[in-house]
Amino acid sequence: EKLRQRLPSGKEWLVLFEDPAFLDKQIGSSYYLPFDDPWVQEHVWRGKVSKGPRLPGRWHPDDLLYVPMYVADRVIGLISLSQPEHEALLTQESMRPLEVFSQQAASALENTRLYQEAADRSQELEILFEAGQAISASLDLNHVLTSIGGFLTQSIPLEGYNISLWHEADDALVTLSDYAEPATNRETLKSGTRFSLVDLPPSYSKALQVRERVTLYVGDRTVDPDDLAWMKKEQLKSTLMLPLVTRGMTVGLMQVWHATQEYRFTELDLRLGQVLANQTATALENARLHDETQQRVQELATINRIGRAITSAITTEDLHK
């Protein structure tokens, strides 16, 4: 608990590594901070009363030791230690076994990270390939929406999602597809449900008009007060908004949300979500163009039928008039 309270943040570490007084505390590749050092008292313990005087040549209970974990010249982690069993003051020689362990731990962590990245990337590519094939296999809007929903729930941890078209002319969102897990006790919106952008919080305008991805967390103090009020009203804990953009135009919005707990979307979630949003935008635009083409074909067929009917009703006598 003491170590956790005294462990500097990432930004504080950047400042510490630029401070010559801190670098003077280095033993080998580690940093030993004796509690009674004036600099340590000021910058780490900040005047905290110690647990008594130091015994000559012995470790004090308030001393701290930080062992960086390096991969090449990059620090990927930190081992924090206090109160060694032998309680003798540390030397470069006594630190060597710990630093060897630190190097091995760093290598193991880096290998695990690289493996996980490769596994995530493989999963990402597999999902995107399958999603691309399924979404582009049909121009039927209902089939496209069903496929998108399936891949969303498969790819990103969620409790619900919404896909809407943006009618820019009248600044409104029209629901195409809406899903909520039963555990959320939320009613799904009917297709065609309409929302005016002026009645929605600022995050919607940012996503649609600025074309920026938006993440909102109810516990984040930097969230716009209007967005936060909307989340509390809708009983949402986390929300991810992804603009649907194709051919330089915003055609809609994809939302993914959590209502029962505040889930922090990962980088993988954001990447998968954005690519699925891009594929969705293209599929929706293709479906729209297909529907317009079909409608135009039907209109032309109707015009041709009317023209033939009128032509057949005209007699030869009518033509001589």
Secondary structure, DSSP 8 states (H G I E B T S, - for coil): -HHHHH---HHHHHHHTT-HHHHTTEETTEEEE-TTSHHHIIIIITT---SS---TTB--TT-EEEEEEEETTEEEEEEEE---SS-B---HHHHHHHHHHHHHHHHHHHHHHHHHHHHHHHHHHHHHHHHHHHHHT---HHHHHHHHHHHHHHHS--SEEEEEEEEGGGTEEEEEEEEE-GGGT-----TT-EEEGGGS-HHHHHHHHS---EEEETT-TTS-HHHHHHHHHHT-SEEEEEEEEETTEEEEEEEEEESSS-----HHHHHHHHHHHHHHHHHHHHHHHHHHHHHHHHHHHHHHHHHHHHHHH--HHHHH-
